[in-house]
Amino acid sequence: MKKEIIIIICNSDGGGAEWIVKNLQNYENSNFILTKLFIDKINFSEFLIINYFFVFFKILKKILFSKKYINDFLIHTHLTKSFYLGVLIKLCSGVKIIHTEHNSYNKRRSFTLSKFIDYFFYVRYNKIICISKAVQENLILIYPSLSNTKVIDNGARLFSKKKSSSVDINNGLKLLSIGSLTKQKGFDLFIKNTKSFDSNLISNYTILGEGYQKNQLIDLSKNHNFPVILRGWQSNILNFLNDCDLLVIPSRWEGFGLVAIEALSTGTPILISNVEGLNQFYEFANLSVELFDINDSKDIKNKLIKLKENLTHNGQELSTEAVKISSKFSFKKMNSSYMITYEEILQ
């Protein structure tokens, strides 16, 4: 009888965590199966919290009344709400649990009480998987006694390299950002700090995503020298990556930056904020990656000018270097690491 991995996450759509869960795949001849639970797809109640309780009791019933043994199940949680749910299931059933930590920053760790409560939950996990070295380092900085962490670098779908990566020196850059419209992603700061930039430097700035900052971003975009276009979530980001000159990731904090890999795989250079979780890409030190200070308008302008010059005169070389970086972060490699971890814990 095959063992079962039950993967829990709040939303079926959104950022990198949701994409990873949706695309995790099992080995063909593995001795376990993957069951994925997206809480927002549970239609038991219109209230999300009630749906969490429904999932809690549903999983408990499955584990406690199954013909399988407790060690034939493994709970794998992603993001905050599922993080707490996983421990509650373990306390009531004794099942093994693992959690994937996606962010290098967590506001709850700024408060003594919530930091203490979270520690109670972290230590009860059999394994905490961190999506980057920066995520692991920040977690251990807050909780030095944690000994159950492991790094599995995020992987991404790798696209084909686009045909052309050069730009005309007389035209402005077509910029693209992808992510939830939230404070974390820093789109508000980037729009504010580029307001006075000439259209010869930035032709347009397109943002793909949804979130609570949407109206604020619309207001900030008024009276710009170049259009800021909010397109909502798009299922096929490849078309936008192929059409843009540069991907911008202006995050205030980040765990990894999945979309950075996707962009680099097409040969698109990236302009990224100098924060942990993103600045790891700069370690490869080539033409296709530039760091910037998200609060420094002058620095942003200088880096855009530099990238435009490189795209104009060294477009193909830049594109080739970008693809080289992306090849180090394949989804297949990450997926394999997760399957190996499952096998190790279920032994």
Buried (B, 14 or more C-beta within 10 A) or exposed (E): EEBBBBBBBBBBEBBBBBBBBEEBEBEEEBEBEBBBBBBBEBEEEEEEEEBBBBBBEBBBEBBEEEEEEEEBBBBBBBBBBBBBBBBBBBEBBEBBBBBBBBBBBBEEBEEEEEBEEBBEBBBBBBBBBBBBBBBBBBBBEBBEEBEBBEBBBBBBBBBEBBEEBBBEEEBBBBBBBBBBBBBBBBBBBBBEBBBEBEEBBBBBBBBBBBBEBBEBBEEBBEEBBBEBEBEEEEEEBBEBBBEBBBBBBBBBBBBBBBBBBBBBBBBBBBBBBBBBBBBBBBEBEBBBBBBBBBEEBEBBBEBBEEBBEBBBEBBEBBBBBBBEBBEEBBBEEBBBBBBEBBBEBBE
